[in-house]
Amino acid sequence: MFKLNPPPHWFFLLIFGVFSYSVQSLRFELQSGQTKCISEDIRKNSMAVGNYSVVNPHVDQPLPDSHSVSVRVGSLRGNNNIYHQSEYVHSGQFAFVARENGDHMACFRIGHHKPQITLTIDLDWRTGVAAKDWSNVAKKSNIDGMVRQLQILQEVVSSIHEEIIDLRKQEEEMELHNWETNTSMLWLCFLSLFVCMSVAGLQLRHLKTFFEKKKIL
């Protein structure tokens, strides 16, 4: 039996892989009449899945109807990019493929109640490679742990490659924007200089005419 020591580049690959996807698993409180939104930066064509539920403080008793939440998940760009919407539910799930780059938001709202109540909500939001159910993949494919890990690494590498391409595109767009801005500022400087010179010339002409009338010149 021998031990395989991974080369250093695998270590860096795993570090970069951590940043190629996101996992948000959090618990927060929400009072009646309030709205709280959780945002996530998701790349275009990336998978995102989420589970949410209202925490039951009394496990042996069912949740009352008043302990419900309304949920809306979508992109910040426009009202047409709504991927999930539920009204007055105790729990739910959502899954979507992002149609554009940028921030996506999951908003939770509780209606007005008297007396006021405070609910605790659990949210598990996964994107990218983390959104894929690798346990089911392993069961369906009848593969061992090593092949499963290799598949995960392959997904991570693909995600990193796509992320690098997106970053390059954003860099090119930023450079083009900076070039257009610098060009516009240059023309504005020339225009300002022309206006200043024109005003100075008119002032000199006016002063010359004034002095000639006064017979000073």
C-alpha positions in Angstrom: 0.0 0.0 0.0 1.4 3.4 -0.9 0.4 6.9 -0.3 0.1 9.3 -3.2 1.2 12.9 -2.4 -0.6 15.4 -4.6 1.5 17.9 -6.5 1.4 21.5 -5.4 -0.8 22.6 -8.3 -3.6 20.4 -7.1 -3.6 22.4 -3.9 -4.0 25.7 -5.7 -6.6 24.1 -7.9 -8.6 23.2 -4.9 -8.2 26.7 -3.4 -9.5 28.3 -6.7 -12.3 25.7 -6.7 -13.6 27.1 -3.5 -14.2 30.4 -5.2 -15.8 28.9 -8.3 -19.0 28.3 -6.5 -20.9 29.6 -3.5 -22.8 28.1 -0.6 -25.0 30.3 1.6 -26.4 28.4 4.6 -27.8 30.8 7.1 -30.5 31.4 9.7 -32.0 34.8 10.3 -35.0 36.3 12.2 -37.8 38.3 10.6 -40.5 40.3 12.3 -44.0 40.6 11.0 -44.4 43.4 8.5 -40.8 43.3 7.5 -38.9 42.2 4.4 -35.3 40.9 4.2 -33.4 40.1 1.1 -30.3 38.0 0.5 -28.2 38.6 -2.6 -25.9 36.3 -4.5 -23.6 37.2 -7.4 -24.3 34.5 -10.0 -22.7 34.0 -13.4 -24.8 33.5 -16.5 -25.8 29.9 -17.3 -24.9 28.9 -13.7 -27.2 26.6 -11.8 -28.7 27.7 -8.5 -30.8 25.8 -6.0 -32.2 26.7 -2.7 -34.2 25.4 0.3 -36.0 27.6 2.8 -38.2 26.8 5.8 -39.7 28.5 8.8 -38.1 27.1 12.0 -40.7 25.4 14.3 -40.0 26.4 17.9 -42.3 23.6 19.1 -41.3 20.4 17.3 -44.1 18.4 18.7 -46.7 20.9 17.3 -47.5 22.0 13.8 -46.8 25.5 12.7 -49.8 27.8 12.8 -51.0 29.5 9.6 -49.7 32.8 10.8 -46.1 31.5 10.8 -45.8 31.7 7.1 -43.6 33.6 4.7 -43.8 35.0 1.2 -40.7 34.4 -1.0 -39.6 36.0 -4.2 -36.3 35.0 -6.0 -35.1 36.8 -9.1 -32.5 39.0 -10.8 -32.1 42.6 -10.0 -32.3 43.6 -13.6 -35.9 44.0 -14.6 -39.2 42.5 -13.3 -39.3 39.8 -15.9 -36.5 37.8 -14.3 -38.5 36.2 -11.5 -37.5 32.6 -11.0 -39.5 31.7 -8.0 -42.4 33.2 -6.1 -44.5 31.8 -3.3 -47.1 33.3 -1.0 -47.7 32.4 2.7 -45.8 29.1 2.8 -43.9 27.3 5.6 -41.2 26.0 3.4 -40.2 25.6 -0.2 -37.5 25.1 -2.8 -36.3 26.9 -5.9 -34.0 26.1 -8.7 -33.0 28.0 -11.8 -30.3 28.7 -14.4 -29.2 32.3 -14.4 -30.0 34.1 -17.7 -27.5 36.9 -17.0 -24.5 37.9 -14.9 -24.9 39.9 -11.8 -26.6 39.9 -8.4 -29.7 37.7 -7.8 -31.8 38.2 -4.8 -34.1 36.1 -2.5 -36.5 38.3 -0.6 -38.6 37.1 2.4 -41.6 38.9 3.7 -44.0 38.4 6.6 -47.4 40.0 6.7 -48.7 42.3 9.4 -49.8 40.5 12.6 -51.2 41.7 15.9 -49.6 41.0 18.2 -46.3 41.2 16.4 -44.4 37.9 15.8 -40.8 37.0 15.0 -40.0 34.1 12.8 -36.7 32.3 12.3 -36.0 31.2 8.7 -33.4 28.7 7.5 -32.0 29.3 4.0 -29.6 27.0 2.1 -28.6 28.6 -1.2 -26.1 26.9 -3.5 -24.7 28.0 -6.8 -22.3 26.6 -9.4 -20.7 23.3 -8.7 -22.2 23.2 -5.2 -25.7 23.2 -6.7 -25.2 19.8 -8.3 -26.4 16.8 -6.3 -23.2 14.7 -6.5 -24.6 12.0 -4.2 -27.3 11.2 -6.8 -24.8 11.3 -9.6 -22.7 8.7 -7.7 -25.7 6.5 -7.2 -26.9 6.7 -10.7 -23.5 6.1 -12.3 -22.4 3.4 -9.8 -19.0 5.0 -9.5 -16.6 5.0 -6.6 -15.4 7.9 -4.5 -12.2 8.6 -6.6 -14.1 9.0 -9.9 -16.7 11.1 -8.1 -14.0 13.4 -6.8 -12.5 13.6 -10.3 -15.9 14.6 -11.7 -16.2 17.3 -9.1 -12.7 18.6 -9.9 -13.6 18.6 -13.6 -16.6 20.7 -12.9 -14.5 23.0 -10.8 -11.9 23.5 -13.5 -14.7 24.2 -16.1 -16.2 26.7 -13.8 -12.8 28.4 -13.2 -12.2 28.5 -17.0 -15.6 30.1 -17.6 -15.0 32.6 -14.8 -11.6 33.6 -16.3 -13.3 34.1 -19.7 -16.0 36.3 -18.0 -13.3 38.3 -16.2 -11.5 38.9 -19.5 -14.6 40.0 -21.2 -15.3 42.4 -18.3 -11.8 43.7 -18.5 -12.1 44.3 -22.2 -15.4 46.1 -21.7 -13.9 48.2 -18.9 -10.9 49.1 -21.1 -13.2 50.1 -23.9 -15.3 52.2 -21.5 -12.2 53.9 -20.1 -10.9 54.6 -23.7 -14.3 56.1 -24.6 -14.3 58.2 -21.4 -10.7 59.4 -22.0 -11.5 60.3 -25.6 -14.6 62.2 -24.5 -12.7 64.1 -21.8 -10.0 65.0 -24.4 -12.5 66.5 -26.7 -14.2 68.3 -23.8 -10.8 69.8 -22.9 -10.3 71.0 -26.5 -13.8 72.4 -26.5 -13.2 74.2 -23.2 -9.9 75.5 -24.4 -11.6 76.8 -27.6 -14.3 78.5 -25.7 -11.9 80.1 -23.3 -9.7 81.4 -26.2 -12.8 82.7 -28.0 -14.0 84.5 -24.9 -10.5 85.9 -24.3 -10.4 87.1 -27.9 -13.8 88.8 -27.6 -12.8 90.5 -24.4 -9.6 91.8 -26.0 -11.6 93.1 -29.0 -14.1 94.7 -26.7 -11.3 96.4 -24.7 -9.6 97.6 -27.8 -12.8 99.1 -29.1 -13.5 100.7 -25.8 -10.0 102.2 -25.6 -10.2 103.5 -29.1 -13.5 105.2 -28.3 -11.9 106.8 -25.3 -9.0 107.7 -27.4 -6.7 106.0 -25.1 -5.1 104.0 -27.9 
